[in-house]
Amino acid sequence: MTRDPRPARRGKARLRKGMTTGGACSLVIGACMEEIAAHQACVRDKDDAECVHRMRVGVRRLRAALSTFRRALPQARLPFEGGLRWLQDLLGSARDWDVFRETEIDPLAHDGAADLRPVAHATAAARKAAYQRLRAALRSQRYEKLLADIVRWRGTLAGGTGPLRKPIRRHASAELRRRAKKVRKRGRRIDELEDLQLHRLRIRAKKLRYTAEFFRSLFPAKRVDRLTGRLRKVQRALGTVTDARKAIQLAGELRAQSRSRSANGLARGEGLVEGWATAQKQAHRAKAERQRQKFAQTADRWP
């Protein structure tokens, strides 16, 4: 039977140099909302890891957009941002188990590791529970209110005053320079950073990439694409380190939550996961440093 096609990728806004910052913010927020809406039915009604991933990216891009325009907004913190964090956490929990299965369980299972079977069974149960919580949330009044609140707030942006009336290109240039400087500064001694610090560096790199993508139409496309391409490679290397750290944490959670009769089997599987994940972390730390150096060469030339 042919599978239903997944929704196409959405969420791009083409800005014009003559736009106000408020008008640009409204377009970017609308594009992010469109990306979320394009995948919510698939997440709610199907067991599809890719749809969960794409909807999660939509929420993360929306939160990144709020951060990108924060300095122009009249409110330091918006009332619906707690709801966005709630939604991202639910999507993140489901996505974590998908990644754990794909990057830890599947590679080791191919080697015929019998000790991994208790971990695989426990992972399936944890993943199912995370998906059930997520689907219940998407059917809740809290979720509907969250979307309505964002839509209402977005309607106020184009007619905003103060910094929202200023030209978008000036705001965009300042944000890109500020965020690139932060990534360069935090990543200078990447070999000395702890895992959690590397995770924070990855978040900063991701926010910078999203910001560059939001503003792509305002600058020479080749320059933006070179910057985002380098950032994507930094993210990919740092993402493997982050996924490995998270895998060790999730394996420990499975054993902690298990019944006593299965604890020994989960402990052996946890040891396999930890060994594999530690090797992945070490291998990709060096790769992250190489990619960071290439990114810095590009970012240093940003106006």
Secondary structure, DSSP 8 states (H G I E B T S, - for coil): ----------------TT-BHHHHHHHHHHHHHHHHHHHHHHHHHS--HHHHHHHHHHHHHHHHHHHHTGGGSS-SS-TTHHHHHHHHHHHHHHHHHHHHIIIIIHHHHTTT-GGGHHHHHHHHHHHHHHHHHHHHHHTSHHHHHHHHHHHHHHTTTTT--GGGGSBHHHHHHHHHHHHHHHHHHHTTTGGG--HHHHHHHHHHHHHHHHHHHHTGGGS-HHHHHHHHHHHHHHHHHHHHHHHHHHHHHHHHHHHHHS-HHHHHHHHHHHHHHHHHHHHHHHHHHHHHHHHHHHHHHHHTT--
